């Protein structure tokens, strides 16, 4: 066994054995089978660059993405001091290493190895404290976001699984009945009837979504990012702002902290995407203004000043028109 592999296994493997053919193989004697399972797969990955064949049944990302995860996990395991011995320590290592990846994938990986969710899971995977900031009325966790559902640089549409306790108790009976009837209509290949019921569900603010090869009922929310105002689509950098936000959230499960609703019925919220604060990204890239009239957070002003100093994005112009002034002038 090479030096790298000995480093990898010195804590999780008690010894090695030499086969009749002269090759070196690990002897798995750890009392925690979950630890041995991951160690064995990391050893195999270092030898072959292959990930477990059936992992795709538990995660949403591609095989190519999975290869990147195992590369990161292999490196993290080698560098860990002390190296993880218990399922809890292994779970923590996975969450910390893959904190910027989709929450659904991290959860799926933990499930694949039958590992517990560590107490730090939510804080690490979302990049925000588990205690809600002052003023937040509630939080929600979305299904993977479709980047095509981002209309501009400070708004988006998201869907939340109605299995969520907060949602399950508030589903209108008519929507539940329509979802059940639609499922039966599709089973009977009565697609015309199924389409009618689908429209009824959508009109009520819900959708039936295919997720992990399963149809689930989800509630739609319109989100307005709190504290920033991006250029309107007809303004300079309007399209760039939209594309940046879409790129940031596409395919990701978001943590949404809702402060209330605006005059258009949108949830005004902070958005966290795999440990990344969406408003921070938009301000630092010069693709939004700090909306001081509605949010006085000091860090927002700081991020805007950084972009201005670097002449980033819309700040390439010395005095770009503000979107609220543009809307007033154009009566929007």
Secondary structure, DSSP 8 states (H G I E B T S, - for coil): --HHHHHHHTTT--EEEE-TTS-EEEE---S-HHHHHHHHHHHHHHHH----GGGGGT-SS-HHHHHHHHHHHHHHHHH-SS---SHHHHHHHHHHHTTTS-HHHHHHHHHHTT----TTHHHHHHSS-SS--TT--EEEE---B-GGG--BTTEEEEEEETTSHHHHTT--HHHHHHHHHHHHHHHTT-HHHHHHHHHHHHHTTEEEEEETTEEEEEEEEEEEETTEE---TTSTTHHHHHHHHHHHHBT--EEEEEEEE-TTS-EEEEEEETTEEHHHHHHHTTSSEE-TTT---HHHHHHHHHHHHHT-GGGGSTT---HHHHHHHTT-
